[in-house]
Amino acid sequence: MLVLRSARVIFPDGERPATLQIEEGVITRIAAHNTDDPTGAAIFNAGNLVVSPGLVDTHVHINEPGRTAWEGFDTATRAAAAGGVTTMVDMPLNSVPATTTAAALGVKREAARAQCHVDVAFWGGVVPGNAAELDALVDAGVRGFKCFLVPSGVDEFAAVSESDLREAMPILARRNVPLLVHAELPDYLVTPTQPTYPTHQTYAAYLATRPPRAEVEAIRLMVRLAAEFDTHVHIVHVSSAEGVAEIAAAKLASVPITAETCPHYLTFEAGEIADCATEFKCAPPIREAAHRDALWQGLVDGTLDLVATDHSPAPPAMKRPDGRADFIAAWGGIASLELSLAATWSGLRRQSANALPHLARWLSEAPAALAGLGARKGRIAPGFDADLVVWDPDAEVIVDASQLQQRHKLTPYAGRALRGRVETTFIGGERVWDRGRLTRAYGGRLL
């Protein structure tokens, strides 16, 4: 038995001192802070450090097999453990083969076997022509499906049309799994007006190519289809104030829709992105400060349900093609898996008096529910997996990219001061990360 004690344990209804009793990887009892310790129990006294439910990141591009040079299960799950992420759900694209058939899922699970330091689950993909594969993918264990309405950036994962969605969504509704949607419509993307290279060094040139309307019209399409087929639609990486407003209206109309945003949209704003700083490129783009403010308000009022990283790394050369910083040609993706807790907390602590329970809901409870894992993960409660993160919310950390555990160190957070330092990560009651080092290797499960 393990006994974990802290003056600051985060429960769904608030923060209070408590003692957690853990047996065989599960929280069996929650007792008062000063409870006598059971005979023979191992004791972990966290003092005044915060104990939160382990983070569940439902938007991670691990890329293995096929593009393991971009990221892989070993390095991604090591970064997760360092950041307090105890469960992650892998996206179906950027690996080869993409996870669009049950056979491809088997290849990916085999690649992940004995490589994971945290628990890992998998999304399947909806692409043109694979509707006949969806039942088999659910039977094989995927937690739901992802699709793109615009080109994904890789040939193996094509964008879907409305007719493709009409074929797939009744199947997903019958199987009671969500459809995660990259919500931009290609008809509303804008070709750069100045095709010359020097212009492409400016962030404004890229921002102008993906206006908020592309996101809004895609959300409107998905709201209409979600209502028609009664399919749970989840809009990933919402980036705009207008997108938040569309989701709020859909929820008011009882459409089965949820939505997320990402730490980079909550942290950065377009006005601070320098020319040539292609490490900030992602899709949809980071927008102006007013959009960032609207995203925070959407989280606090419940319009947006959760925060996920969209960790999408690539070799640094792909962010600066041919050695020249070019926002139009550069790969769009931000690497931040290890930093989600600190990045989100750094902004949230200025937004809300009830901040820590908000954080646990957005980073743990709501993503666990999205992935169908809400009966065992995402909360500190009896019967739940003892997946916990012990952290100091007041510690200031200057991000040293060279020390990040992800495969490639390029990140827009480099040099930025963040609040919140992970001290210890527990998975199933066992220490996986402790004070800057991995303490249990390859103990993660494939869910």
C-alpha positions in Angstrom: 0.0 0.0 0.0 1.1 3.6 -0.8 -0.1 6.5 1.3 0.2 9.9 -0.3 -0.5 13.0 1.8 -0.7 16.7 0.9 -2.2 19.9 2.2 -3.4 20.7 -1.3 -5.2 17.9 -3.1 -7.4 18.9 -6.0 -10.8 17.2 -6.2 -13.6 18.0 -8.6 -15.4 20.1 -6.0 -12.3 22.0 -4.8 -9.0 21.9 -3.0 -8.4 20.5 0.5 -5.9 18.6 2.6 -6.2 14.8 2.3 -4.5 11.5 2.5 -4.8 9.1 -0.4 -4.5 5.4 0.1 -3.5 3.4 -2.9 -3.5 -0.3 -3.5 -2.7 -2.2 -6.7 -2.6 0.9 -8.7 -6.0 2.3 -7.6 -7.1 4.9 -5.1 -9.0 2.9 -2.5 -9.6 5.5 0.2 -9.5 9.2 0.7 -9.0 10.2 4.3 -8.4 13.2 6.4 -4.9 14.8 6.2 -3.9 13.6 9.7 -5.1 10.1 9.4 -2.9 7.4 11.0 -0.9 5.5 8.4 -1.8 1.8 7.9 0.9 -0.6 9.1 3.4 -1.4 6.4 2.4 1.4 4.1 4.9 3.3 2.1 4.5 7.0 2.8 4.9 9.9 0.3 4.5 13.3 2.0 4.0 16.0 -0.5 3.8 18.7 2.1 2.3 21.9 0.6 2.9 20.9 -3.0 -0.3 20.5 -5.1 -1.5 17.0 -5.9 -3.6 17.0 -9.1 -5.0 14.1 -11.2 -2.6 13.1 -13.9 -3.0 15.0 -17.1 -4.8 13.3 -20.0 -3.7 14.7 -23.3 -6.1 13.7 -26.1 -4.2 15.4 -29.0 -0.7 14.1 -29.5 1.0 13.2 -32.8 3.5 10.5 -31.9 4.3 9.7 -35.6 5.6 6.2 -35.1 6.0 4.1 -37.1 7.0 5.6 -40.4 8.0 9.1 -39.2 9.8 8.1 -36.0 12.5 10.7 -36.9 9.9 13.3 -36.1 8.9 11.9 -32.8 8.4 8.4 -31.3 6.7 6.5 -28.5 9.8 6.5 -26.3 10.6 10.2 -26.5 6.9 11.4 -26.5 6.0 9.4 -23.5 9.2 10.4 -21.7 8.2 14.1 -22.3 4.7 13.3 -21.1 5.9 11.9 -17.8 8.1 14.9 -17.3 5.1 17.2 -17.8 2.7 15.3 -15.5 0.8 13.7 -18.4 -0.1 10.2 -17.4 -2.4 9.2 -20.3 -2.1 10.3 -23.9 -4.2 9.5 -27.0 -2.3 9.2 -30.2 -3.6 10.9 -33.4 -4.0 8.6 -36.4 -2.0 10.6 -38.9 1.7 11.4 -39.5 2.5 7.7 -38.9 2.9 5.4 -41.8 0.6 3.6 -42.1 -2.0 6.0 -40.9 -4.5 4.5 -38.4 -7.4 4.2 -40.8 -7.7 0.4 -40.8 -7.7 -2.2 -38.0 -4.6 -3.7 -39.6 -2.8 -0.3 -39.4 -3.8 0.0 -35.7 -2.2 -3.4 -35.1 1.1 -2.1 -36.7 1.0 1.0 -34.6 0.3 -1.0 -31.3 3.2 -3.3 -32.2 5.5 -0.3 -32.7 4.4 1.1 -29.3 4.8 -2.1 -27.4 7.4 -1.9 -24.6 8.3 1.7 -25.6 5.8 3.7 -23.5 6.5 5.3 -20.1 2.9 6.5 -19.7 -0.5 5.0 -20.7 -1.3 5.4 -24.3 -4.6 5.0 -26.2 -5.4 5.6 -29.9 -7.7 7.5 -32.1 -8.7 6.1 -35.5 -9.0 8.1 -38.7 -11.9 8.9 -41.0 -10.7 9.4 -44.6 -12.4 9.1 -47.9 -13.4 5.5 -48.6 -12.8 3.9 -45.2 -16.3 3.8 -43.8 -16.3 0.0 -44.0 -13.2 -0.1 -41.6 -14.8 2.0 -38.8 -16.6 -0.8 -36.9 -13.4 -3.0 -37.0 -11.4 -0.1 -35.6 -13.8 0.4 -32.7 -13.7 -3.4 -32.0 -9.9 -3.2 -32.0 -9.9 -0.5 -29.4 -9.8 3.0 -30.8 -11.4 5.6 -28.6 -13.0 7.6 -31.4 -12.0 9.1 -34.8 -10.3 12.1 -36.2 -10.9 13.8 -39.6 -9.6 16.8 -41.5 -11.8 19.1 -43.6 -8.7 20.6 -45.2 -5.5 18.9 -46.4 -3.7 17.5 -43.4 -0.2 18.0 -44.7 0.5 14.3 -45.4 -0.6 12.3 -48.3 -1.7 9.2 -46.3 -4.5 11.1 -44.5 -6.8 12.8 -47.0 -9.4 15.4 -46.2 -13.1 14.4 -46.1 -16.0 15.9 -47.9 -19.5 16.3 -46.6 -20.5 13.1 -48.5 -17.7 11.2 -46.7 -19.0 12.5 -43.4 -22.6 11.5 -44.2 -21.3 7.9 -44.7 -19.2 7.8 -41.5 -21.2 9.7 -38.9 -24.1 7.2 -38.6 -21.6 4.5 -37.8 -19.9 6.6 -35.1 -23.3 7.5 -33.6 -24.2 3.8 -33.5 -20.9 2.9 -31.8 -21.2 5.9 -29.4 -17.7 7.3 -30.1 -16.7 10.9 -30.9 -15.6 12.4 -34.2 -12.7 14.8 -33.7 -12.6 17.5 -36.4 -9.9 19.8 -37.7 -12.4 22.5 -38.5 -11.3 24.7 -41.4 -12.9 24.7 -44.8 -10.6 25.0 -47.9 -13.0 27.3 -49.8 -12.2 30.0 -47.2 -8.5 29.7 -47.1 -6.6 32.5 -49.0 -3.7 32.1 -51.4 -0.9 34.4 -50.5 -1.1 37.7 -52.4 2.6 38.1 -52.5 4.3 34.9 -53.6 7.8 36.3 -53.2 10.1 34.7 -50.6 10.9 37.8 -48.5 7.2 38.4 -47.8 6.9 34.9 -46.5 9.3 35.7 -43.7 6.5 37.7 -42.0 3.9 36.1 -39.7 1.3 38.4 -41.1 1.6 36.7 -44.5 0.7 33.4 -43.1 -2.0 34.6 -40.7 -3.8 36.2 -43.7 -4.1 32.8 -45.4 -6.2 31.2 -42.7 -8.9 33.7 -41.6 -11.4 33.0 -38.8 -14.2 32.5 -41.4 -12.5 29.2 -42.5 -12.9 27.9 -39.0 -16.4 29.3 -38.5 -17.9 27.8 -41.7 -16.4 24.4 -40.8 -17.9 24.5 -37.3 -21.3 25.4 -38.8 -21.0 22.4 -41.2 -20.2 20.1 -38.3 -22.9 21.5 -36.1 -25.5 20.8 -38.8 -24.3 17.3 -39.3 -23.9 16.6 -35.6 -27.5 17.6 -35.0 -28.8 15.6 -38.0 -27.0 12.3 -37.1 -26.9 12.8 -33.3 -23.1 12.1 -33.5 -20.8 13.5 -30.8 -18.6 16.0 -32.7 -15.5 17.4 -31.0 -13.9 20.5 -32.5 -10.1 20.4 -32.0 -7.8 23.4 -31.5 -10.4 26.2 -31.6 -8.4 29.4 -32.4 -10.9 32.3 -32.9 -13.4 34.3 -31.0 -15.9 33.7 -33.7 -15.4 29.9 -33.3 -16.1 30.1 -29.6 -19.4 32.0 -30.4 -20.5 29.3 -32.9 -19.9 26.5 -30.3 -21.7 28.4 -27.6 -24.8 28.8 -29.9 -24.6 25.1 -30.8 -24.5 24.0 -27.1 -27.4 26.3 -26.4 -29.3 24.4 -29.1 -28.4 21.1 -27.4 -26.2 19.9 -30.3 -23.9 17.1 -29.2 -20.7 19.0 -29.5 -17.6 19.6 -27.4 -14.5 21.6 -28.2 -10.9 22.2 -27.1 -8.2 24.8 -27.4 -4.5 24.5 -27.0 -1.9 26.1 -24.7 -0.2 28.0 -27.5 -3.5 29.8 -28.4 -3.9 30.7 -24.7 -0.3 31.8 -24.3 0.8 33.7 -27.4 -0.7 36.3 -29.7 0.1 37.3 -33.3 1.5 40.7 -32.4 4.4 39.2 -30.6 5.5 36.7 -33.3 8.6 38.0 -35.0 9.6 37.7 -38.6 11.2 34.4 -39.4 10.0 32.8 -36.1 8.5 29.8 -37.9 8.5 27.8 -34.7 5.2 29.5 -34.0 3.5 28.2 -37.2 0.5 26.0 -36.6 -2.9 25.5 -38.2 -5.2 27.2 -37.4 -2.8 30.0 -36.7 -2.2 31.8 -33.4 -4.3 34.9 -33.7 -4.5 38.4 -32.2 -4.8 39.0 -28.4 -8.6 39.5 -28.6 -9.0 36.0 -29.8 -6.8 34.7 -27.0 -9.0 36.6 -24.5 -12.1 35.0 -26.0 -10.6 31.5 -25.7 -9.9 32.0 -22.0 -13.5 33.3 -21.5 -14.8 30.3 -23.4 -13.0 27.9 -21.1 -14.1 29.7 -17.9 -17.8 29.8 -19.0 -17.8 26.2 -20.2 -18.2 26.8 -23.9 -14.8 25.1 -24.5 -14.4 21.9 -22.6 -10.7 21.1 -22.4 -7.2 22.0 -23.2 -5.0 19.6 -25.3 -1.5 20.2 -26.7 -1.8 19.2 -30.4 1.9 18.2 -29.9 3.0 18.1 -33.5 6.8 18.0 -33.8 8.9 17.7 -36.9 12.6 17.8 -37.7 13.8 21.5 -37.3 14.7 21.6 -41.0 11.0 21.3 -41.9 10.3 24.4 -39.9 12.8 26.3 -42.0 12.8 24.8 -45.4 16.1 25.1 -47.4 17.6 27.0 -44.4 15.3 30.0 -45.0 12.6 31.0 -42.7 9.4 30.8 -44.8 6.0 30.8 -42.9 4.2 29.6 -46.0 6.5 26.6 -46.7 7.3 25.7 -43.1 5.7 22.7 -41.4 2.8 23.7 -39.3 3.0 22.2 -35.8 4.0 23.2 -32.3 5.8 20.9 -29.9 4.7 21.4 -26.3 3.8 18.1 -24.7 5.9 18.6 -21.6 4.8 22.2 -21.1 1.0 22.0 -21.1 0.5 22.1 -17.3 2.9 25.1 -16.8 1.8 27.0 -19.9 -2.0 26.7 -19.1 -1.5 27.4 -15.4 0.7 30.5 -16.1 -2.3 32.1 -17.9 -5.1 30.6 -15.8 -3.7 31.9 -12.4 -4.4 35.4 -13.7 -7.9 34.5 -15.0 -9.9 32.8 -12.2 -10.0 32.6 -8.4 -11.1 29.0 -8.6 -8.1 28.2 -10.8 -6.8 24.8 -9.7 -10.1 22.9 -10.0 -10.6 24.5 -13.4 -7.2 23.3 -14.4 -7.9 19.7 -13.3 -11.2 19.7 -15.2 -9.7 21.0 -18.5 -6.5 19.0 -18.5 -7.6 15.8 -16.8 -11.3 15.1 -16.2 -12.8 16.4 -19.5 -10.2 14.9 -21.8 -10.6 11.5 -20.0 -14.3 11.7 -20.6 -13.8 12.6 -24.3 -11.7 9.4 -24.8 -14.2 7.2 -23.0 -11.8 6.8 -20.0 -13.8 8.9 -17.5 -14.7 5.9 -15.3 -11.1 5.3 -14.3 -8.9 8.4 -15.2 -9.0 12.1 -14.8 -10.1 12.5 -11.2 -8.9 11.8 -7.7 -11.6 9.6 -6.3 -11.9 6.0 -4.9 -11.8 3.4 -7.6 -9.8 5.6 -10.0 -6.3 4.8 -11.3 -3.7 6.4 -9.0 -2.4 8.6 -11.8 -1.2 11.8 -10.0 1.1 14.7 -10.5 2.8 16.5 -7.6 3.8 20.0 -8.6 4.7 23.4 -7.3 2.4 26.1 -8.7 4.5 29.0 -7.6 7.9 27.9 -9.0 9.0 29.9 -12.0 10.7 27.9 -14.7 12.6 29.4 -17.7 12.1 27.0 -20.5 15.4 25.5 -21.6 14.6 23.8 -24.8 17.8 21.7 -24.7 16.5 20.0 -21.5 13.1 19.0 -23.0 12.5 15.3 -23.3 10.8 15.4 -26.8 12.9 14.2 -29.7 13.4 17.6 -31.3 13.9 20.6 -29.1 12.5 23.4 -31.3 9.6 25.1 -29.5 8.1 28.6 -29.3 8.3 28.4 -25.5 12.1 28.4 -25.5 13.3 31.1 -23.1 9.8 31.9 -21.8 9.2 32.2 -18.1 6.3 29.9 -17.0 4.9 29.1 -13.5 4.5 25.6 -12.3 7.1 22.9 -12.0 6.3 19.1 -12.0 8.1 17.4 -9.1 6.7 13.8 -9.3 4.5 11.9 -11.6 2.7 8.7 -10.5 1.0 6.2 -12.8 -0.9 3.5 -11.1 0.6 4.5 -7.8 4.2 4.1 -9.0 6.7 6.9 -9.4 7.5 7.4 -13.1 9.2 10.8 -13.0 10.8 12.3 -9.9 12.7 15.6 -9.6 14.0 15.8 -13.1 14.6 12.1 -14.0 12.7 9.1 -15.2 12.4 6.6 -12.4 10.4 3.8 -14.0 11.0 3.1 -17.7 8.6 1.4 -20.1 5.8 0.7 -17.6 3.1 2.4 -19.6 0.1 0.4 -20.8 -1.6 0.4 -24.2 -5.2 1.1 -23.4 
